[in-house]
Amino acid sequence: MKRIIALGMMLTLLLAGCQLFAPAPPAPPSPTPETIGETPTTQKPTATRSRPTSTSQPSPAASGEASPTMPALAGLPDPATARWVPFAEGFQQPTAIVAAPGFPGRIFVLERKGVAWTLYEGERHVFLDLQDRVGSRESEQGLLGMAFHPRFPQTPWVFVNYTDHNGDTVVSYFPVDIEAWTADAARETVVLQVDQPYGNHNGGHLLFGPDEMLYIGLGDGGAAGDPHDYAQNPDVLLGKMLRIDVRQGAPYTVPPDNPFVQGGGRPEIWALGLRNPWRYDFDPWTGDLYIADVGQNAWEEVNFWPADGGPGANFGWDYYEGTHPYEDTPPPGLTLIFPVAEYGHDLGCSVTGGVVYRGRALPPEWQGVYLYGDFCSGRIWGLRRQPDGTWMTRVLFETGFNISTFGRDQAGFGKEVGGEVYLAHYTTGAIYRLEPAR
């Protein structure tokens, strides 16, 4: 019965990637060797959109050159050396998999209805129950993101991103009991609230960066085609990546190097031009940022921004969908960043951003590979920057899963962090872990 209800809810979603949790369409035609081979992503648009640039000299890791701590590896790993193994099951519409800094092996699984579970050594229990305040009437609403304070457990707070009963975004935090591994739902402190004009494109991911700032991804407000042009409007938080400092509470301050601190837009904004960023990840070793942005009706994309790239990047929506002109003409002098990888709707319909592999279980050639997938087709790609600065991506796995999220079982930054990779199958509620093939 639960599966019938879940499938019924999924049938309310828009097709062609207009919403995140779109229903799985009939299996697309088998890709040709040309579409799944190791293909550098070197396509350029004909209009004025630029590659990712840096405001300072790029580090060796960001430029793709070899370094003593981050060797530049060419190509992508052999997918036959790894497999997705069932890890846990029984969740209802899982939306996120996260970890707490300093606690390897423990993961947290969010359910769209408003419940967060903790799993450790085969045991699970409810970590946080927000069903009384989470609104999930529309398919892209619900409990969407969670992140632990970067100085956890010294500062025992956990932050969440959810839509309330009005459909609006709420970012708040709760104190955590480390002994019981529960968060106190009765002691909520609201950090930020954002009105949502429609029920889709809420974004919802939360992530602390290597600078200990909280990065909040917000979609363009929904409907289709960004009808209010929010993504390019610096006076609106929608369609942006926000960056705030929550280390002092009260409830936050704005980092002084955010691009609009001195005026011209909302000071919380760190980057513009996003449609619906569904999962982004900082490479734990380099600090480079990968953002998967759900496309409109033809192209899904993955964006990259180097650790030293600085604030103010504009990722181009809705002037472009991927590298393809979509609507209107950018004003003269505006620099837009186009994606380092994209795929058409012949290979899927809604991108799900993943993580950079920095675990210890897989062979060394997996180090530094960014994994991302598609919700509808279940395909999983690998993406890696080559020593000459170009990008290479190809399909590594054909899973058939409705991939709603990826995650790691260790949070933090630095080579000692490690962390193995997981994904969630939205329809069945199963969690899988990437393990060496045997």
N, C-alpha and C positions, 0 to 999 in steps of 0.2 A: 504493500500500500504506500509506504514512504517513497519508493522509487517512482510509483505512478504519479504521486503528488509532485515530486521534484521534476519529472519530465513534463507534467502539465504546466508548471511554472515556466519552464524553459521555452515552451512553445509561444509564450507571450513576447519573446524577445525579437528584436529586429534582425533581419538577415544582413549578410554582407559586411559584418564588422561594425555596424553602426552602434552596437552596444557591446559591452564586454562579454557577458555570458550569453552568447548567441547559440541557438540550437545547432546541433551538429548536422550539417547538410549531408546528402549522399556523398559517398567517398569520391574525391576528385580523381581524374584520370591519373594513372601511374606516371610519375615524373620521368622525363627522359634523362639519359645520362648527362645531358648538357645542363639540365636544371638542378641536378643534385651533385654534380661533380665539384671538385675543389676549384671554385671560381672566384677570382679577385673581384671585389665589389668596387669597380672603378667607373661606373656609369656617372656621367656629369649631366646636370640639367642644362637646358639652353638659355635659361634666364640667369639673373644675378644672384645666385646662391653659392655660398662658399663652403669649403671644407672646414672642419674644426680648426680653430687657430688659437694661439696662446698669446696672452698679453706679456709674457716673459719668455726667456729662453727655455725650451722644453727640456725636461729631464730625459736621461737615456731611456728610461722605461716608457715615457710618454711618446718619444720619437721613434721607438721601435729599434733603437740601437742596443747592442749588447752592453750589459753592465755586470760588475762582479756579483751583485746580489739578485739580478733579474736577467738571466740569459735570454736572448731573443731566439725563440723557437720558430721554425718555419713549418708551414702546413698545419694539418689538424690530425688528431689522434685516430687510430683505428678503432671504430666503434665496437668491433668484435672483442676488444679487451675489457669491456664494461657491460653491465646489464642493469635494468631496473628491477629491483626485488621488492615484493610486498613487505611493508613494515608495520602498518596498522590499518584498521578498517573500522567502519561503523560511524563515521562522521557524517553530518548533514550539511551539504553544500559548503565545503571548506574553502575559505577565501585567503588564508595566509598561513605560512609556517615561519616561525621566528625563534630566536634563541636569546638567552641572557648572557651577557659578558661574564666570562670566568666559570661557566658551568657547562663543560662539554658533555655531550650525550643527552642533555635534556632539551626537548623541543616543546613548542607551544603551537597548537593548531586552533585557528579561529573558525567559527561557523558563522555563516551570514546572519543567522537569526539573532546573534548577540552573545554567544557563549565562547569562551576561550578555555581550552583544555591544556594540561601539561602532561607530557609523557616522559617517563624515565624508567629504564630497565624493565620494560614490559608492563609497567603500571601506569594508570592514568587517573586523573581526577579533575574536577572543575577548578580552574584557576580564577576565573572572573565571569560572573553572570550579569549581563546588562540587558536582558530581554525586556525588562520593564521600561526601558528608555530608547531602545534601538528600533527604528522603523525600517522595515524591509518589504514594504508593499510592492515597490517596483523592483525589477530584476537586478538592477545594479546598486541597490541600496542595501544597507546592513552594516555589520561590523566588518570593516574593510582593512584595517591596519593596526599594528601594535609594535612598539619599540621600547626597550628598557633604557633607562637613563645611562649615559655613557660611563658614569662613575658608579654604576651598580656593582655590588650591593651597598657600598658606602652611602650612596644616596638611593634608598630602596623605593624608587618610583617606576611605574610603568605607564607609558603613554599609549592612548588608543585614538583611532579615527573611526567615527561611525556617523551614520545619518540618523537623525532623530525622527520623531513621529510626524514632523512637518516636512521631512525629506531634506532638511538642511544639514550641512557638515558640522560636526562637533569634534574638536580635538581637546582631549582632557587627560589628566593623569590621576593615578590612584596609588596609595601606599601599599607595599608588598610585605607580607609576613614571610621571611625567608625560611623559617623552620617548617611552616605548614605549606609553603608554596601556594599561597592564595593572596589575591588582591582584594582590598576592602571596597566593595561597590558602593557602600554608604558614604564614603569619604572622597567624593569626586571633586576635583578642581578643574574648572573649565579654562582652557588656555586660549582657544580661538573658536569662533563660530562664523560660518560663511553661508549666506543664503544661496540656495540652489533653485534656479528657475524651472528646471525640468527634473525628471526622475533618473536620467542616465548621465554618464560622464562625470562621476563624482571623484574619479581618481581614488584616493583613499590610502595610499601607501605612506608609511612613516619610516624614516631611517635617520639615524645619527651618523654624521660624516666624520672623517678623521680630524676635523676641526672642533668636534664635539657640538656642533650646531645641529638643530633638528631640521631636516628637510621634509617638506610636506608637498606632495604632488596633488594638484587639483586639475580636474578636467575643465573643459570650456563651458560647462553649464548644461550641456545636453542638447536635445532635439537632434538635428542633423545639419551639417554645414556651418556650424557656428553662426546662427542667424543674427546674433547681436554683436558679432565681431569682438567677443570678449578676449580671445587668446592674444590679440595684438594690442589690447587696450591696457596701458600701464596703470590706469586708475582703478582696475578691477582685479581681484585676486584670482579669478577663474582663468583656467588655461595657462597656469603658471607653476613654477617650482618655487615654493616659499622657503626661506631660510631664517630661522629665529634662534635666539639664545634663551634656553629655559634653565640654565644652571643656577640662576639667582632667584627664580620664581617670579611672582608678582605681576602677571603670570609669565611674562617674557620681556626681553629687550631685543632690539634690532641690531645686528652686527653693523659696525660703522662702515664696512666696505660693501654693503649691499648697494646695488646700482642707483636706487632712487632715494637714498637717505637724505640727500640734499635737495630733493624736490623732483618733480616731473613724473611722479607715480607713487604707488604704495610702497612704503619702505620695507615691507616684509618680502617683496618680490626679489628673487635671485636670478630667475631665468624666465623667458617668455616663449609664446608660440607653440604650446602643447595642446593636443586635442583631448587625449585621455591617457595619461601616463599610467599604464597598468604594470607596475613593478619596475623598480630601478635598483641598481646595486653599485656600491663602491668596491673596487678591487681592494681586498684587505692588505695587499702588499704594496700597491702603488698609489692608492687613493683616487685612481681614475674612475669616472662615473659613466655608467651605461644606463640609458633610459629607453624602454620599449614604449612606443606610442601607438595606440590603436588607430587604425586608419578609418577613412570614411566609407568608401565602397569599392576601392580597387587596390590599395597598397597599404601594407603593414610595414613598420619601420623600427629600426634600432638606432639610437643616437649615442654618440660618444663625446665626452668632454674631459680633457686631461686634467690631472690634479692641479696643475698650475695655470689652468685656463682662465681663472678669474671669474667674477660675477658678470651678469648682463647678457649671457648668450641668448640668442633668439633662434628657436628651432623651426620657425617658418610657417606653422599652421596659422591661418588657413590660406595663405598665399600658395602653399604647396601641400600636396599629399605625398609623402615620401619625397622623391626628387622630381615630381611631376607637378606642373602648374595646376592650381585648383581654382582660385578665385582672386580677382583683382590683381593689381600690379604693385609690387613693393615700391615705396617712395625712394627716390634717388639717395644713395649714400647709406642705405640700411643694409647691414651685413646679416645674412641669414645662414644658419648652419644646417647643411643637409645630412641625412643619415649615412652611416657607414655600411648599413645593410638594409635591404628591403626585399619583400616578396609580394607577388600578386595573389589575387584571390583564386587563382587556379591551384594554389598550394595550401590554402587555408582561408580563414576569414577574420581572425582576431588574435593579435600577437599577445603572448604572455611573457613578460620579461623574466629573466632568470638571474643567475649568479655566476661570478667568476670562480672557477674551480681552484681551490687552494688547499684541498685535503691531502691526506697521506695514504689513503688506501689504493688509489689508482696509480698506474704507471706514470713516470715523470712527464711523458709527452702530453698529459692532460693539464699540467700546470699552466695557469693563465688563460685557459679556454673559457670564453663566456658562453653559457648555455642558455638558449631561449627556445620557446615553443609556440605552438598555435593551439588555441582552445578547440577549434572545430576538427581539424585533421589529426591532431595528436603528434604531428611531426616535431622533432627537436633538432635544432641546428646547433652547430658549434661555430664560433666566431673568434678569429685571432688576428691581431695586427702583425704583419710580416716585417722582417728586418729592414726592408726598403720603404716602410711606411704605408704600404697598401694593406688592404684588408682582405681576408679570405673567409668565406663561410660556405658551409654545405650541410645537408641533412645528415645527421648521425643516427637518429632512431626514428622508426615508424611505430608509434605506440598504440594508436587508436584511442588514447585517453582524451577526455575533455580536461585539458590542463589549465587549472585556474590559478596556480601559483607554484613557485619554486621556493626553496629555503635552504638554510644551512643549520647544522647542529652546534655551531659555535659562533659567537659574535665578537667583534673587536678587530683591531688592526695590528699588523706586524706578522713576520714570517712564522712566529711561534703559535699563531692562532689556529691555523688549520681549519677543519670543519668539513664534514661530508655533506653531500647534496641530496635533497629530497624534492618530491613534487606531489601535488594533490590532484586526484581524479575527481572532478566536481560532481559528476553524475552518481558515481558509486560511493563516494565518500572515503575512498581508500588512499592511503599514503604509501609512496614508494621511495626507496633509497637507491642511489646509484652505487653499485658495488663492483669489484673486479669480477670478470667472467671466470667461471671455473669449468 
